[in-house]
């Protein structure tokens, strides 16, 4: 991902939240999300260059249509050999076209090549579409759960894991 990709990635991320989390996250929060502010956060994070964080974009005909980001496990004790998939978003108009599968496969490939033995991710418990996608990609819930607070509302998340093999 380059700095020039940040605006488009922000559009995809905000559109993804508004599409995937409708009915799961308070609507006023979704309505208040700003593509401009999200793009600035993406640029800042990219310029800061967090060690081990990798951003991958999918393109078709020169247009960014998806984005994934992975890196060191962020939450509490680091599971041995673990890496975390922080985000994966596809332009909602491209759902079902294989873009998400390609992004997750590329993240898994890079993490496996870097010597990681498992990949974790957190997903909203009620996000059935995403959960099916992750399960088709070889991820399984590992029993860990925690609340994610949005605008004072507790939204349950569950953790998934995939064993990586070289």
C-alpha positions as CSV (number, residue, x, y, z in Angstrom):
1,X,0.0,0.0,0.0
2,X,1.2,3.5,-0.8
3,X,0.2,6.9,0.5
4,X,-1.7,7.4,-2.7
5,X,-3.9,4.4,-1.8
6,X,-5.0,5.7,1.5
7,X,-8.0,7.7,0.2
8,X,-9.4,4.7,-1.6
9,X,-8.7,2.3,1.2
10,X,-10.6,4.6,3.6
11,X,-13.5,4.6,1.2
12,X,-13.5,0.8,1.1
13,X,-13.1,0.5,4.9
14,X,-15.9,3.0,5.8
15,X,-18.2,1.5,3.1
16,X,-17.4,-1.9,4.5
17,X,-18.3,-0.9,8.0
18,X,-21.5,0.7,6.9
19,X,-22.4,-2.4,4.8
20,X,-21.2,-5.3,7.1
21,X,-22.0,-3.8,10.5
22,X,-25.5,-2.4,9.8
23,X,-27.7,-3.6,12.7
24,X,-24.6,-4.8,14.7
25,X,-23.0,-1.4,15.5
26,X,-25.1,1.6,16.5
27,X,-26.2,3.4,13.3
28,X,-25.3,6.9,14.5
29,X,-21.7,5.7,14.8
30,X,-21.7,4.3,11.3
31,X,-23.3,7.5,10.0
32,X,-20.6,9.6,11.6
33,X,-17.7,7.7,10.1
34,X,-15.6,10.0,7.9
35,X,-13.7,8.8,4.9
36,X,-11.4,11.9,5.1
37,X,-10.5,11.3,8.8
38,X,-10.0,7.5,8.1
39,X,-7.7,8.3,5.2
40,X,-5.6,10.6,7.4
41,X,-5.3,7.8,10.0
42,X,-4.2,5.4,7.3
43,X,-1.5,7.9,6.1
44,X,-0.3,8.6,9.6
45,X,0.1,4.9,10.4
46,X,1.8,4.2,7.1
47,X,4.3,7.1,7.6
48,X,5.0,5.9,11.2
49,X,5.8,2.5,9.9
50,X,4.9,0.2,12.8
51,X,7.4,-2.7,12.9
52,X,6.0,-5.9,11.3
53,X,2.7,-4.3,10.1
54,X,2.0,-5.2,6.5
55,X,-0.7,-3.5,4.3
56,X,-1.8,-5.3,1.1
57,X,-4.1,-3.9,-1.5
58,X,-5.9,-5.7,-4.3
59,X,-6.2,-3.8,-7.6
60,X,-8.2,-4.3,-10.8
61,X,-7.6,-2.1,-13.8
62,X,-5.5,0.3,-11.7
63,X,-8.2,0.8,-9.0
64,X,-7.8,-0.4,-5.4
65,X,-10.7,-2.7,-4.7
66,X,-9.6,-4.3,-1.4
67,X,-7.3,-4.0,1.5
68,X,-5.9,-6.3,4.2
69,X,-3.5,-5.5,7.1
70,X,-1.7,-7.9,9.4
71,X,1.1,-7.8,12.0
72,X,2.1,-8.6,15.5
73,X,-0.7,-9.8,17.8
74,X,-2.0,-6.8,19.6
75,X,-4.2,-8.0,22.5
76,X,-2.6,-9.0,25.8
77,X,-0.3,-12.0,25.9
78,X,1.1,-12.9,22.4
79,X,0.3,-16.5,21.5
80,X,3.4,-18.4,20.5
81,X,4.1,-18.1,16.8
82,X,1.0,-15.9,16.4
83,X,0.3,-13.0,14.0
84,X,-2.9,-11.1,13.7
85,X,-5.1,-10.2,10.7
86,X,-6.2,-6.8,11.8
87,X,-8.4,-5.9,8.9
88,X,-9.7,-7.1,5.5
89,X,-12.1,-5.1,3.5
90,X,-13.4,-5.3,0.0
91,X,-15.4,-2.7,-2.0
92,X,-19.0,-3.8,-1.2
93,X,-19.7,-3.7,-5.0
94,X,-17.1,-6.5,-5.4
95,X,-18.4,-8.9,-2.7
96,X,-18.4,-12.4,-4.0
97,X,-15.8,-11.8,-6.7
98,X,-12.9,-13.6,-5.0
99,X,-11.1,-10.4,-3.9
100,X,-11.3,-11.2,-0.2
101,X,-10.0,-14.7,-0.8
102,X,-7.0,-13.4,-2.7
103,X,-6.2,-10.9,0.0
104,X,-6.4,-13.4,2.8
105,X,-4.4,-15.9,0.8
106,X,-1.7,-13.3,0.3
107,X,-1.6,-12.4,4.0
108,X,-1.4,-16.1,4.9
109,X,1.4,-16.6,2.4
110,X,3.4,-13.7,3.7
111,X,2.9,-14.7,7.3
112,X,3.9,-18.3,6.6
113,X,7.0,-17.2,4.7
114,X,7.9,-15.0,7.7
115,X,7.8,-18.1,10.0
116,X,4.6,-17.6,11.8
117,X,2.7,-20.7,12.8
118,X,-0.8,-19.4,13.3
119,X,-2.9,-16.4,12.4
120,X,-5.5,-14.9,14.6
121,X,-8.4,-12.5,13.9
122,X,-11.3,-11.0,15.8
123,X,-14.7,-10.8,14.2
124,X,-18.1,-9.5,15.4
125,X,-20.0,-12.4,16.8
126,X,-23.1,-11.4,14.8
127,X,-21.3,-10.9,11.5
128,X,-22.4,-14.2,9.9
129,X,-21.2,-13.3,6.4
130,X,-17.6,-12.6,7.6
131,X,-17.6,-15.7,9.9
132,X,-18.6,-17.9,7.0
133,X,-15.9,-16.3,4.8
134,X,-13.2,-16.9,7.5
135,X,-14.4,-20.5,8.1
136,X,-14.2,-21.2,4.3
137,X,-10.6,-19.8,4.5
138,X,-9.6,-22.3,7.1
139,X,-10.1,-20.3,10.3
140,X,-11.9,-21.7,13.3
141,X,-13.2,-20.0,16.5
142,X,-10.8,-20.8,19.4
143,X,-13.2,-20.1,22.2
144,X,-11.9,-16.6,23.1
145,X,-14.4,-13.8,23.2
146,X,-14.5,-10.2,24.4
147,X,-16.7,-7.2,24.1
148,X,-16.0,-4.4,21.7
149,X,-17.4,-1.1,22.8
150,X,-18.9,1.3,20.3
151,X,-20.7,4.4,21.4
152,X,-21.3,2.9,24.8
153,X,-22.8,-0.3,23.4
154,X,-21.0,-3.7,24.0
155,X,-20.7,-5.6,20.8
156,X,-19.4,-9.2,21.3
157,X,-16.3,-10.3,19.3
158,X,-15.0,-13.8,18.9
159,X,-11.5,-14.8,18.0
160,X,-10.6,-17.1,15.1
161,X,-7.3,-18.9,14.5
162,X,-5.7,-20.7,11.5
163,X,-2.7,-22.9,11.7
164,X,-0.1,-21.9,9.1
165,X,2.0,-24.5,7.4
166,X,5.0,-24.0,5.2
